Amino acid sequence: MSEYFSVYVDEEGNTDDKLSLTSEGFMKLTTEIENLVDVFFPKDEETLIPTEVLLTDIRTDLQEYLDNRANRGRS
């Protein structure tokens, strides 16, 4: 599996049974979405997801998709 996914373990040691994006994966997803938008608008100001509500929604949808895909075939 990718370096960007792991099983979540909370502060009390409870372990999730599904893979999810790591913090590094979340940052990579954010950066790649911002870079993609900048491809289409290279002369505009820098794209930052926290200031773009629609991009935040897209990131959430992509995160859910990636988490689901990472868990395909897992019991």
N, C-alpha and C positions, 0 to 999 in steps of 0.2 A: 504494500500500500504506500501511497505517497507520504512524503515527509509532512504534508500539510493536514493530515488527519490523525486523530488519536481517539482513544476512549476517554471520556471525561471522568475525572475523579474529583469530588468536591472536598472541602476543607475537613470534613468528618470521615473521609475515606470511602464514602459511598461511590460505587463505580457504575457508570451507565453501561448498558449492553450494546450500544450502537456507536459507530464512529461519527465524529463530527469535526468540523474545521478547527484547527488549532489557532492560537492567537496569530502565529506567523501566517497561517493560511488566510485568515480574515484580513490581515494587512495586505497580503499579496492580491487577494480578490479586489480590495478597495483600490489599490494602486493600478491594477490592470484595467478596471472600469474607468478610472480617471484618465489613464493613458489612451484608452479607446476613444473617449469623447474628444480628447485633445487632437487626435488624428483628424477629426472632421472640422475642428475649430482651432487651428494652430495659432492664429493671430489674436484670438480672444484672451481674456485673462485665464489664469490657471484654473482648472476644474478641481473643486474640492467637494467631495461627497457630503460632508456635514452641512454644507450650505445649500445643497441641492436635494430637496425632499424626494423628488421623483427618482433620483439616483439611489437614494437610501432604500427606497422600496424595491428597486431593481436588484440592489445588492442583497437584500433580504431574500428575495425570490431565488436568486442564484445560489445563495448559501443553502437554502432548503433543497434545491435541486442537487447540488454537489453532495450534501450530506446523504440524501436518498441514494444517489448513484454509488457513493462509497460503500453503502450497506447492501447493495444488490448481492444476492447469493449468500449472505450471512444469515445464520439461524438466529 
